Amino acid sequence: MCTGNVHSAKMTGAGKGQDGWFALGKATVTYDCSYHTSMPVGLNIDFLNEEMGPGARVAVELSPASAMGLVHAIMESLAKGGLDPGKVALEAASAELLAQAASPIS
């Protein structure tokens, strides 16, 4: 059953697509129907730069277990690199709130 469950996040980084490396601007994450695997549902991640068009996109479809394994590997990598993932997330959220507060109301 397809869920239509979609979440997005701003990204800073780079991805490698069919035409080479490109700057990332956004990631879209869905837990929804899987179209390219035999799984009925999966976690789908699209890394993209909307300004550059469809060629600036990297997509993956993961099983729920694989997605959780990826989350664990990311958290372990950050922790072993000396970063507190919770603190990094809190600082990013605080910076975004400050930027929104400084924007003029239109």
Backbone hydrogen bonds, N-H to C=O, Kabsch-Sander energy under -0.5 kcal/mol:
donor,donor_aa,acceptor,acceptor_aa,energy
5,N,31,Y,-0.8
6,V,4,G,-0.8
7,H,29,V,-2.6
9,A,27,A,-2.3
11,M,25,G,-1.4
13,G,24,L,-0.5
15,G,22,F,-2.4
17,G,15,G,-0.6
17,G,20,G,-2.7
20,G,17,G,-1.6
22,F,15,G,-2.4
24,L,13,G,-2.2
25,G,48,L,-2.5
26,K,48,L,-2.0
27,A,9,A,-2.5
28,T,46,D,-2.6
29,V,7,H,-3.5
30,T,44,N,-2.6
31,Y,5,N,-1.4
32,D,30,T,-0.7
32,D,42,G,-2.0
34,S,40,P,-1.3
35,Y,33,C,-0.5
42,G,32,D,-2.6
43,L,62,L,-2.8
44,N,30,T,-3.1
44,N,42,G,-0.7
45,I,60,V,-2.5
46,D,28,T,-2.7
47,F,45,I,-0.5
47,F,58,V,-3.3
48,L,26,K,-2.9
49,N,56,A,-2.0
52,M,49,N,-1.5
53,G,50,E,-1.0
56,A,53,G,-1.8
57,R,55,G,-0.9
58,V,47,F,-2.7
60,V,45,I,-2.3
62,L,43,L,-2.9
67,A,63,S,-2.7
68,M,64,P,-2.2
69,G,65,A,-2.1
70,L,66,S,-2.3
71,V,67,A,-2.4
72,H,68,M,-2.4
73,A,69,G,-2.5
74,I,70,L,-2.5
75,M,71,V,-2.5
76,E,72,H,-2.7
77,S,73,A,-2.3
78,L,74,I,-2.4
79,A,75,M,-2.5
80,K,76,E,-2.9
81,G,77,S,-1.3
82,G,79,A,-1.7
83,L,78,L,-2.7
88,V,84,D,-2.5
89,A,85,P,-2.3
90,L,86,G,-2.3
91,E,87,K,-2.6
92,A,88,V,-2.2
93,A,89,A,-2.4
94,S,90,L,-2.5
95,A,91,E,-2.2
96,E,92,A,-2.0
97,L,93,A,-2.3
98,L,94,S,-2.4
99,A,95,A,-2.2
100,Q,96,E,-2.2
101,A,97,L,-2.2
102,A,98,L,-1.6
103,S,99,A,-0.9
103,S,100,Q,-0.5
